[in-house]
């Protein structure tokens, strides 16, 4: 099997590390070779963050380059626009509709683009936009947006739901498991 | 059993399986998790040292005691530990001693992108470099054996992508290694001239021996496919080449990067038509090849700067580029920022308002240099804020002392800021030093340090009292402020700047991301009172923005710190 690539993009602090761990465990349980590449440290402090997940029979490089991602999962609209060049032709973009102004926009030296999702769709890209934040709050906390998006993505991948449930159990601390299962279910039912 | 592991986690597993007994490190991205993970094994004693020099000396002491020992640091940390490293290169070891050093090509979280291989060459110490998590485990384990076999500390060079990528790792049992009996050996371990002069030829011979081993070591391997293109690479660069070129190229993958072999490289070059050396940062393998008259491509094709990737290899060697869609408009950049509720914000706002020269340091608070606060004038390396301020004030005289401060975090102060403060007291400038005490080592992800009262395991430990310490150093004027109260903080800074003596201000408030820190409910803006004056934007809080000429607060980010309420003269912000 040819190597497949999934990118998780967002703003530092939105929980992309947990998301990548969940997907990584799903893929490992299905017998794939998996590589997940994360960013720690300074960039995590509210900056643009990206995590790469690659899987297949054999995976060499842990990073994804432009035109390579089969799926991009974005936690925030502007980040979807930023990382769009990494999407493969015919790939899927799953994005939360959440908007977070970056500091140059807050300072008034840059403008947050309007109608990002429509403009991406106009490029011929398959976009699934979900209000992950509201769904996460329904599940109990805004912090579960990441797991809501996992629920959405699970419908775009061929694995059985039970596989995702098992990965959730592996990656989420027991006391937050029920809440995250709820967030996952809301994401799965979202489209 | 196979497990998905971060390179750093797998490294820790290799240390555990290899019988590591003692680990001492100072945190530094991207090396931190190795020590955090190895601390989870009860068989290994692990600690956070105050700096990398201390950590390496602890590891060397443990090695002399006969234990397999370890220390980890980031690339710039190795500069701090260079002093013990270069002489440990002479003494050699008793128990195996492994040093992890993590380079950061691309500077994801660093102030430079120096290439640590230079340190291995200069200290004449063996260096090996893994390329994925499975190799991290294997190499860490192998490093102990190699250290004992060749009587040398062994440096394992990591890079950001290897350290922070997860891939599958096979777990094995731990091999117990009993302490090697202690024998006093003055000639080997007392490095005074008469002894060191006799160690040096042994060091040179050791390099010859390791080079001979490198010619046949399983850590170096050759993969022959199509021989039109040959690639010589180590670490993550090998993975990029492999992904880009697959079977279209043959590979000499080097696991041992110091000393480099000669014969296998000559042989490989003879069998391939065109040979590329693919290495991130400096041209170390390339220069080695050229020294032996081998015709290879290297930095004529690839950059000395930043990271390589499979797309760069594809483009440079095969001339292939990818197709992709682009967003039709400019996408504003999103640089890292101080978090909402960050205790550093109020302090930096005061400094920005006062317009003083700020001698900065390494930590989250370096973000005080970014817009809109821009309250930092220099940042060089760990501890340089304080010593640099002293030099600045000596150069510019008494007037400058009233218009300049140093800022340094609690952990950085313990690391190497203290000695600078001793210098200020001893050599007398009326400098003002602000210690940003957020009760944790923040940037690297919340590690304990000697001021926090807890050790690496989270157990209670002796805590350095910063006020007492500053007094003991000879600073009489030591004040403590809460940076959430900006008016008071500003007043104290002004008072201390005016004093005709050196002073320290401790700006104390725990990091807002610490689990035990209780947050207030998010604040709201009363739009009937807000006139859109944008005064609140001056503190650079990521939770605050202006929409339709009114201030809005992102409730998912706001922790109710209240700094913005001090900015709003109209009282528009409240619960």
Interface residues (C-beta under 8 A of the other chain):
Chain A: X3 X11 X12 X13 X21 X24 X25 X28 X33 X34 X35 X36 X37 X38 X39 X40 X41 X42 X43 X44 X45 X46 X47 X48 X59 X60 X61 X62 X63 X65 X66 X67 X68 X78 X79 X81 X82 X84 X85 X86 X87 X88 X89 X100 X101 X102 X103 X104 X105 X106 X107 X108 X109 X110 X111 X112 X113 X116 X119 X120 X122 X123 X124 X125 X133 X142
Chain B: X2 X4 X6 X29 X30 X32 X33 X108 X109 X132 X161 X164 X165 X166 X167 X168 X236 X239 X240 X242 X243 X244 X309 X310 X311 X322 X323 X324 X325 X326 X327 X328 X329 X330 X331 X332 X333 X334 X335 X336 X337 X338 X339 X364 X366 X367 X370 X371 X372 X443 X444 X445 X534 X537 X540 X542 X544 X545 X546 X554 X555 X556 X557
